[in-house]
Amino acid sequence: MRVLLADNQTKVRSALRLLLEQQSGLSVVGEAAEAEDLLAQVEATQPDLVLLDWELPDQGGAATLARLRAAQPGLVVIALSGRPEVRQAALDAGADAFVSKGDPPERLLAAVDDCWRRRHCCATGGTGASQAVSQRSA
């Protein structure tokens, strides 16, 4: 799975890259610190998944997510935030999953795995509905 990281904090992006690159089947194809760069990189790298900082500067999470969906409709987006209270807003805006930056790394990896399974299931003719419901209600 090709992953693009979007967070304005260099240390957060570095930690995410380190975590994800240790996982089999995951490849970090780029990083962005602001929304405009993220959108340009999505077009250039065609990732399968974006890890989106919900507080990414210059647009806000909902506006950035809407632009991502318009640019690449099948893109999986996991919203990240240090503010767990924005979880419902991110899911209501259309994020595929939400992970708090305060959660253990295993929670992020589980969300990535769940999104991958849903994508693979749908690509092979199944439905990801049961996984989607469990992810959104987690």
Secondary structure, DSSP 8 states (H G I E B T S, - for coil): -EEEEE-S-HHHHHHHHHHHHTSTT-EEEEEESSHHHHHHHHHHH--SEEEEETT-TTT-HHHHHHHHHHH-TT-EEEEEES-GGGHHHHHHTT-SEEEETTS-HHHHHHHHHHHHHHHHHHHTT---HHHHHHHHH-
